[in-house]
Amino acid sequence: MSILKVARLGHPVIRKPSKPLTAQEIESPAIQKLIDDMIETMREYEGVGLAAPQIHSSKQIAVIEVEGNPRYPNMPRVHLAVLINPKIVSRSKDLVEDWEGCLSIPDLRGSVPRNDALVCEALDRFGKALKVEAHGFFARVIQHEWDHLQGDVYLDRMRSLKTLSHLAEFGRFLARDDS
């Protein structure tokens, strides 16, 4: 396995919609290695999700995992999920504003409205159909990664860029729990 270079905002691959994979492609050793490398890369950079366009590959693959992540210590656990050709088939009407960051937009955070719950249909890493019902943070991460597969980033979803903050200032002034 290898740690891959993460594409940053401004590289054309980030804004290019990705292509679905065929069953034959999914089974290929190259795609299986790519998935393993994506998982290792996500873990190395302490991300909770990574989409293939973020590692310079315009393929509809996303990996998600929230387990013991020092950047998200209070988030509910999400076991490793590999989503290939994902489609969000339903979303709750409830929108929740919360902070997001992105490995492709380092050192920034912004407040983003997302649907609080959703149903996503996809293929797993072996091409088997799966249906994921996600709520809260897991739903947020799926939507964030799904956006990457469409050529969008969280900045496109922000209601106002006034909440955009450098990570250091976010930690000092915005991430405090005043309850």
Order of alpha helices (4+ residues) and beta strands (2+ residues): alpha-alpha-alpha-beta-beta-beta-beta-beta-beta-beta-alpha-beta
